[in-house]
């Protein structure tokens, strides 16, 4: 029942959170220090991760749109990458980085549940951080 309540809160709070530049992990704080078992806590982190992943994709699309505008404005030298290519390469490299970082942070954990918890926390925080980076690019900084 508590998981259902948490999912409902996440779904209702999501639009507000994005509009107010939510801090990563805010919604999952209920998972920490509560009486939830490890499986339920992992589900909490995964639910917030899913929201941030959607926001990341929206931010990426906006950043690509800004990059395309920059492509039109500049006269590229022979062999230069366009801003769009650079943005795409950056995001692909970030995905590899996030996966390697989270694998490193979750390796050596004593149980499979602890591994999943460490991975979920890492993926959540890194995805939220990258969303904010991409929002910066989308705003043209």
Backbone bond lengths (Angstrom), bond angles and torsions (degrees), N, CA, C in turn:
res aa  C-N    CA-C-N  psi(-1)  N-CA   C-N-CA  omega(-1)  CA-C   N-CA-C  phi
1 X - - - 1.445 - - 1.526 110.67 -
2 X 1.335 116.28 -40.37 1.460 120.15 -179.22 1.534 110.61 -63.52
3 X 1.344 117.20 -36.04 1.472 120.29 178.89 1.519 109.60 -65.34
4 X 1.324 116.52 -43.64 1.459 120.00 178.97 1.521 109.84 -60.27
5 X 1.324 116.89 -43.67 1.469 121.60 177.96 1.526 110.26 -59.93
6 X 1.325 116.83 -44.90 1.462 120.82 -179.48 1.523 110.91 -63.16
7 X 1.332 117.17 -43.68 1.469 120.79 179.58 1.522 110.11 -62.82
8 X 1.337 116.96 -42.13 1.467 119.68 178.11 1.524 111.44 -62.72
9 X 1.318 116.98 -42.74 1.464 120.47 177.70 1.520 110.04 -61.46
10 X 1.325 116.59 -43.55 1.466 120.16 179.24 1.524 111.14 -60.69
11 X 1.314 116.84 -43.63 1.465 120.48 -178.19 1.525 111.55 -66.75
12 X 1.313 116.74 -39.25 1.459 120.07 -179.82 1.518 112.26 -74.51
13 X 1.337 117.43 -32.76 1.453 121.74 -175.62 1.521 112.24 -85.80
14 X 1.311 117.81 -17.46 1.462 121.35 -172.45 1.519 113.68 -55.11
15 X 1.333 120.37 -51.17 1.464 118.38 -178.58 1.525 112.16 -62.02
16 X 1.314 117.15 -38.90 1.462 121.11 179.32 1.518 110.12 -66.07
17 X 1.323 116.53 -42.87 1.462 120.93 -178.01 1.511 111.06 -60.42
18 X 1.312 116.71 -45.03 1.454 119.57 -178.24 1.518 110.56 -66.20
19 X 1.321 116.33 -42.67 1.454 120.64 -177.91 1.523 110.83 -64.26
20 X 1.310 117.70 -30.71 1.459 121.09 -176.83 1.527 112.53 -100.17
21 X 1.319 118.32 17.10 1.459 122.18 179.12 1.526 111.17 54.61
22 X 1.313 114.77 60.12 1.463 121.56 -177.98 1.527 111.12 -56.64
23 X 1.294 114.65 150.27 1.460 120.68 175.60 1.519 108.18 -87.05
24 X 1.323 115.97 139.09 1.452 118.83 179.48 1.515 110.48 -60.08
25 X 1.302 114.77 140.01 1.452 120.45 178.60 1.509 114.67 86.78
26 X 1.329 118.29 -7.23 1.459 120.38 -178.22 1.517 111.14 -59.17
27 X 1.321 116.21 -47.25 1.453 119.57 -177.51 1.517 111.33 -71.33
28 X 1.311 117.27 -30.03 1.466 120.90 -177.77 1.521 112.52 -83.66
29 X 1.335 118.06 -5.47 1.464 119.29 -179.80 1.522 111.82 -58.40
30 X 1.328 116.06 -29.50 1.460 119.59 177.12 1.529 110.18 -61.40
31 X 1.313 116.48 -25.81 1.465 120.72 -179.36 1.524 111.32 -73.95
32 X 1.314 116.73 -29.21 1.456 121.18 -176.49 1.520 110.13 -86.11
33 X 1.277 116.32 138.68 1.449 121.16 174.80 1.524 113.34 69.10
34 X 1.307 117.34 9.37 1.458 119.63 177.67 1.524 108.96 -98.22
35 X 1.286 114.53 -179.38 1.469 119.69 -178.50 1.523 112.28 -84.33
36 X 1.321 117.06 10.26 1.461 119.63 -179.48 1.522 110.51 -67.07
37 X 1.326 115.51 143.09 1.455 118.14 173.56 1.527 108.78 -77.01
38 X 1.312 116.64 173.22 1.466 120.40 -175.29 1.521 112.59 -59.39
39 X 1.313 118.04 -41.14 1.463 121.68 -178.55 1.531 109.87 -62.46
40 X 1.323 117.05 -45.71 1.463 121.04 179.86 1.531 110.75 -65.09
41 X 1.318 116.92 -39.59 1.467 120.14 178.79 1.523 110.69 -65.03
42 X 1.318 117.26 -40.54 1.468 121.09 177.35 1.525 109.50 -60.19
43 X 1.322 116.67 -42.33 1.462 120.66 178.52 1.523 111.23 -62.87
44 X 1.327 117.47 -36.75 1.473 120.87 176.29 1.534 110.30 -60.96
45 X 1.323 116.33 -50.75 1.458 120.23 179.70 1.524 111.43 -61.46
46 X 1.321 115.79 -41.58 1.465 119.18 179.92 1.525 111.84 -64.07
47 X 1.334 117.00 -36.77 1.464 120.31 179.35 1.533 110.29 -64.33
48 X 1.332 117.07 -43.89 1.462 118.69 178.46 1.520 110.72 -69.43
49 X 1.321 116.97 -37.56 1.465 119.96 176.96 1.527 110.56 -56.90
50 X 1.322 116.51 -43.92 1.470 120.14 -179.50 1.527 111.05 -58.59
51 X 1.333 117.13 -40.14 1.466 119.94 177.11 1.527 111.20 -64.24
52 X 1.327 116.48 -47.86 1.465 119.70 -179.60 1.520 111.06 -63.97
53 X 1.334 117.43 -34.38 1.456 119.93 178.18 1.531 110.61 -64.10
54 X 1.316 116.99 -40.42 1.467 120.02 175.95 1.524 110.50 -63.41
55 X 1.334 116.30 -44.40 1.468 120.08 178.85 1.524 111.00 -64.62
56 X 1.322 116.52 -35.91 1.463 120.55 177.15 1.526 110.36 -60.80
57 X 1.320 116.90 -44.14 1.462 120.30 -179.97 1.524 111.70 -65.59
58 X 1.310 117.62 -36.41 1.465 120.92 175.43 1.532 109.55 -65.09
59 X 1.324 116.40 -46.17 1.468 120.62 179.46 1.525 111.21 -62.64
60 X 1.321 116.78 -39.53 1.464 121.04 178.83 1.526 110.52 -63.13
61 X 1.323 116.92 -44.33 1.466 119.95 177.89 1.526 111.37 -60.08
62 X 1.328 116.43 -41.00 1.470 120.22 178.89 1.528 111.09 -68.10
63 X 1.333 116.33 -39.01 1.468 120.02 178.43 1.528 110.35 -65.63
64 X 1.332 117.07 -39.12 1.467 120.28 176.48 1.528 111.13 -63.94
65 X 1.311 116.41 -38.73 1.459 120.46 177.70 1.532 110.23 -61.66
66 X 1.315 116.77 -42.98 1.467 121.31 177.32 1.531 109.97 -64.88
67 X 1.320 117.26 -40.27 1.470 121.06 178.94 1.521 110.57 -62.73
68 X 1.324 116.77 -40.67 1.473 119.88 178.41 1.520 111.32 -62.04
69 X 1.321 116.48 -37.37 1.465 120.31 176.47 1.527 110.02 -62.99
70 X 1.330 116.06 -39.80 1.468 119.99 178.78 1.525 111.19 -67.98
71 X 1.322 117.50 -33.73 1.463 121.13 178.22 1.519 110.66 -60.26
72 X 1.304 116.38 -38.59 1.468 121.30 -178.32 1.520 110.72 -71.50
73 X 1.326 117.77 -32.46 1.465 122.23 -174.38 1.525 114.46 -79.00
74 X 1.312 117.87 -22.28 1.464 119.28 -173.41 1.519 111.00 -110.69
75 X 1.306 115.08 147.82 1.463 122.01 175.13 1.526 106.27 -95.43
76 X 1.303 116.06 109.27 1.459 120.15 -174.20 1.519 111.50 -79.89
77 X 1.317 115.42 137.28 1.466 120.74 174.24 1.532 107.64 -72.18
78 X 1.308 115.60 158.94 1.472 120.03 -179.89 1.527 109.76 -56.94
79 X 1.304 115.92 130.50 1.456 120.63 177.68 1.516 114.99 84.26
80 X 1.326 117.88 -4.66 1.459 120.17 179.51 1.521 110.35 -74.38
81 X 1.294 114.71 150.37 1.461 119.65 175.16 1.521 108.75 -84.06
82 X 1.293 114.97 147.72 1.451 119.16 173.55 1.526 108.52 -78.41
83 X 1.313 116.04 163.59 1.467 119.88 176.66 1.527 110.11 -62.30
84 X 1.313 116.68 -35.38 1.463 120.93 178.68 1.521 110.74 -63.94
85 X 1.330 117.52 -44.49 1.468 120.71 177.50 1.520 111.09 -63.12
86 X 1.322 115.93 -41.18 1.457 119.90 -179.88 1.528 110.88 -64.23
87 X 1.339 116.64 -41.63 1.461 120.91 179.04 1.536 110.25 -63.65
88 X 1.313 117.09 -44.02 1.460 121.53 179.08 1.526 110.54 -62.61
89 X 1.325 117.05 -45.10 1.472 120.95 178.58 1.524 111.59 -63.29
90 X 1.333 115.98 -40.49 1.460 120.11 179.01 1.522 110.86 -61.10
91 X 1.331 116.99 -45.44 1.458 120.37 -177.67 1.527 111.29 -67.05
92 X 1.312 117.17 -39.58 1.474 119.64 177.14 1.527 110.61 -63.49
93 X 1.319 116.87 -41.76 1.467 120.46 178.55 1.529 110.49 -65.65
94 X 1.329 116.45 -37.64 1.462 119.43 178.76 1.526 110.95 -62.96
95 X 1.323 118.03 -41.99 1.467 121.29 179.16 1.526 110.10 -59.15
96 X 1.332 116.61 -45.07 1.472 120.27 177.32 1.526 110.71 -62.06
97 X 1.343 116.15 -42.79 1.463 121.45 178.80 1.524 110.73 -60.98
98 X 1.345 116.71 -49.60 1.462 120.96 -178.99 1.524 110.87 -58.17
99 X 1.327 116.15 -46.25 1.460 119.54 -178.66 1.528 111.44 -62.76
100 X 1.325 116.84 -42.81 1.466 120.52 179.32 1.532 111.04 -67.39
101 X 1.326 116.90 -42.16 1.460 120.90 179.13 1.522 110.99 -62.08
102 X 1.316 116.59 -47.62 1.462 120.35 -178.44 1.518 111.72 -67.46
103 X 1.317 116.92 -34.47 1.464 119.45 175.37 1.527 109.75 -64.84
104 X 1.320 116.02 -42.69 1.459 119.66 178.04 1.517 112.74 -63.23
105 X 1.330 116.15 -42.76 1.465 119.77 -179.64 1.520 112.68 -68.85
106 X 1.331 116.63 -28.41 1.462 118.48 -177.03 1.528 113.07 -96.26
107 X 1.322 117.10 -10.23 1.467 118.74 179.49 1.525 108.94 -72.77
108 X 1.274 115.19 150.43 1.453 119.59 178.91 1.515 113.55 81.33
109 X 1.312 117.83 5.06 1.451 119.66 176.46 1.524 108.79 -75.77
110 X 1.331 117.00 148.55 1.460 119.79 -170.56 1.530 115.74 -71.27
111 X 1.322 118.68 -25.31 1.465 120.29 -177.78 1.520 109.95 -135.21
112 X 1.318 115.68 164.89 1.464 119.17 177.87 1.522 111.03 -65.60
113 X 1.333 117.73 -33.16 1.467 119.96 176.54 1.527 111.03 -66.73
114 X 1.318 116.71 -40.75 1.466 120.02 178.13 1.525 110.33 -64.88
115 X 1.327 116.74 -38.40 1.467 121.47 176.47 1.529 110.09 -61.07
116 X 1.333 116.05 -48.03 1.469 120.54 -179.55 1.523 110.92 -63.33
117 X 1.330 117.99 -39.23 1.458 121.96 178.78 1.521 110.59 -64.38
118 X 1.317 117.39 -46.56 1.470 120.86 179.77 1.522 110.73 -63.11
119 X 1.330 116.87 -41.72 1.468 120.97 178.54 1.526 110.12 -62.70
120 X 1.332 117.11 -47.29 1.457 121.89 -177.94 1.525 111.49 -60.74
121 X 1.323 116.89 -45.22 1.461 120.59 178.83 1.523 110.66 -62.13
122 X 1.311 116.65 -46.76 1.460 121.66 -178.99 1.527 110.69 -61.37
123 X 1.329 117.17 -48.76 1.469 120.88 -178.88 1.524 110.74 -61.17
124 X 1.313 116.92 -40.23 1.463 121.04 178.26 1.525 110.69 -61.08
125 X 1.305 117.67 -54.34 1.461 120.92 -175.58 1.525 112.03 -65.71
126 X 1.307 117.66 -41.33 1.464 119.96 -179.85 1.526 111.87 -68.86
127 X 1.322 117.08 -37.31 1.466 120.51 179.08 1.519 110.32 -68.14
128 X 1.321 117.06 -40.95 1.466 120.25 177.20 1.528 110.17 -63.26
129 X 1.318 116.69 -42.92 1.470 120.58 179.90 1.528 110.55 -62.20
130 X 1.321 117.46 -44.80 1.459 120.88 -179.27 1.531 111.24 -67.30
131 X 1.316 116.83 -33.33 1.462 120.21 176.24 1.522 109.83 -59.05
132 X 1.315 116.30 -43.63 1.471 120.61 179.47 1.528 111.07 -66.68
133 X 1.316 117.53 -37.55 1.473 120.92 176.10 1.518 110.06 -61.47
134 X 1.323 116.20 -48.34 1.468 120.39 -179.33 1.518 111.45 -64.84
135 X 1.316 117.96 -36.31 1.470 119.91 175.26 1.521 111.01 -61.07
136 X 1.322 116.45 -35.24 1.464 120.23 175.72 1.521 111.69 -63.73
137 X 1.317 116.61 -43.96 1.457 120.16 176.67 1.531 110.76 -63.25
138 X 1.313 116.50 -40.31 1.468 121.30 -179.02 1.527 111.14 -62.74
139 X 1.328 115.31 -30.74 1.466 119.63 178.76 1.522 111.80 -83.35
140 X 1.309 116.52 -1.02 1.452 121.19 173.78 1.509 116.36 85.07
141 X 1.340 117.73 24.65 1.467 117.62 178.86 1.494 112.86 -81.99
